[in-house]
Amino acid sequence: LIEPKHIYPNYMSHSRNQKITLYKNCFCGSTIFPQLLRDLGAMGTGPKVKALLHATYTPPPGTSRHTKNFLHLMRIPQAVTPVPPITFQEFRQGWKKAKERTSSNGTHFGHYKASMSHPK
């Protein structure tokens, strides 16, 4: 999660109300928000997301410098190698290999393995 304090160098020195305003300006940008929403989508599935991730996206005119900074931080670093997606069948096969007595966050893997045995 990227927080406004990473975008605004002196973020922590602002009052609570100023921080709220900065946060809203960073993420909503009032007049350009509808265009950003069309470009990027509410869930990051918009038509220009790939351009944003590859640092080729050009924000709409009027975008604040703070929002531009935030969008710039969304790019994928060059050192990151994308992982190809897997199919549900591959996902299911992976769970078959997991040791049942292993646990994650207090829930033992038997619960997860059982859910993968369901046909859908």
C-alpha positions in Angstrom: 0.0 0.0 0.0 1.4 3.4 -0.9 0.4 6.0 1.5 0.3 9.8 1.1 3.3 10.2 3.4 5.4 8.5 0.7 4.3 11.2 -1.9 4.3 14.3 0.3 7.7 14.7 1.9 6.4 16.7 4.9 3.1 14.8 5.2 3.5 14.0 8.9 3.9 17.6 9.9 0.4 18.5 8.6 -2.7 18.8 10.8 -5.3 16.0 10.7 -7.6 18.1 8.4 -4.7 19.0 6.1 -3.8 15.3 5.8 -7.4 14.4 4.9 -7.4 17.1 2.2 -4.1 15.9 0.8 -5.3 12.3 0.8 -8.5 13.3 -1.0 -6.6 15.4 -3.5 -4.2 12.6 -4.2 -6.7 9.9 -4.8 -9.8 11.7 -6.1 -8.4 14.8 -7.9 -12.0 16.0 -8.2 -12.2 17.2 -11.9 -10.0 14.5 -13.4 -11.3 11.6 -11.3 -13.9 10.5 -13.8 -11.3 10.3 -16.6 -8.9 8.3 -14.3 -11.8 6.0 -13.4 -12.5 5.4 -17.1 -8.8 4.8 -17.8 -7.9 2.6 -14.9 -11.2 1.3 -13.6 -12.5 1.1 -10.1 -10.7 -2.3 -9.6 -7.6 -1.6 -11.7 -9.0 -3.4 -14.8 -9.4 -0.4 -17.1 -8.1 -0.1 -20.6 -5.0 1.9 -19.6 -3.8 -0.1 -16.6 -1.0 -1.9 -18.7 0.3 1.5 -19.8 0.3 2.7 -16.1 2.2 -0.4 -15.0 4.7 0.0 -17.7 5.2 3.7 -17.0 3.8 4.8 -20.4 0.5 6.2 -19.1 -0.1 9.9 -19.6 -2.5 11.3 -16.9 -5.3 13.6 -18.2 -4.7 17.3 -18.3 -5.3 18.9 -15.0 -4.0 16.0 -12.9 -2.3 17.3 -9.8 1.4 16.7 -9.3 0.5 14.6 -6.2 -1.7 12.3 -8.2 1.0 12.1 -10.9 3.5 11.1 -8.2 1.1 8.5 -6.9 0.5 7.1 -10.4 4.3 7.0 -11.1 4.7 4.8 -8.0 2.3 2.3 -9.5 4.7 1.3 -12.2 6.3 -2.2 -12.1 10.0 -1.9 -11.4 12.2 -3.3 -14.2 13.7 -5.8 -11.8 10.4 -7.5 -11.3 9.7 -10.5 -13.6 6.0 -11.0 -14.1 4.7 -14.4 -13.0 2.5 -16.1 -15.7 -1.1 -16.8 -14.6 -2.0 -20.4 -13.7 -5.2 -22.3 -14.4 -7.6 -23.4 -11.8 -6.5 -27.0 -12.4 -2.8 -26.1 -11.8 -3.9 -24.3 -8.6 -5.8 -27.4 -7.5 -2.8 -29.6 -8.2 -0.6 -27.4 -6.1 -2.9 -27.9 -3.1 -2.8 -31.7 -3.6 1.0 -31.5 -2.9 0.7 -29.4 0.3 1.3 -31.2 3.6 -2.0 -31.4 5.5 -0.4 -30.7 8.9 1.1 -27.4 7.8 -0.9 -24.4 8.9 -1.3 -20.8 7.8 -2.7 -18.1 10.0 -4.0 -20.6 12.5 -5.9 -22.7 10.0 -4.4 -26.0 9.0 -4.0 -26.8 5.3 -6.5 -29.7 5.5 -9.3 -27.1 5.3 -7.8 -25.6 2.1 -7.1 -29.0 0.6 -10.7 -30.1 1.3 -12.0 -27.0 -0.5 -9.9 -27.9 -3.5 -11.5 -31.3 -3.7 -14.9 -29.8 -4.5 -15.6 -30.0 -8.3 -16.3 -26.2 -8.7 
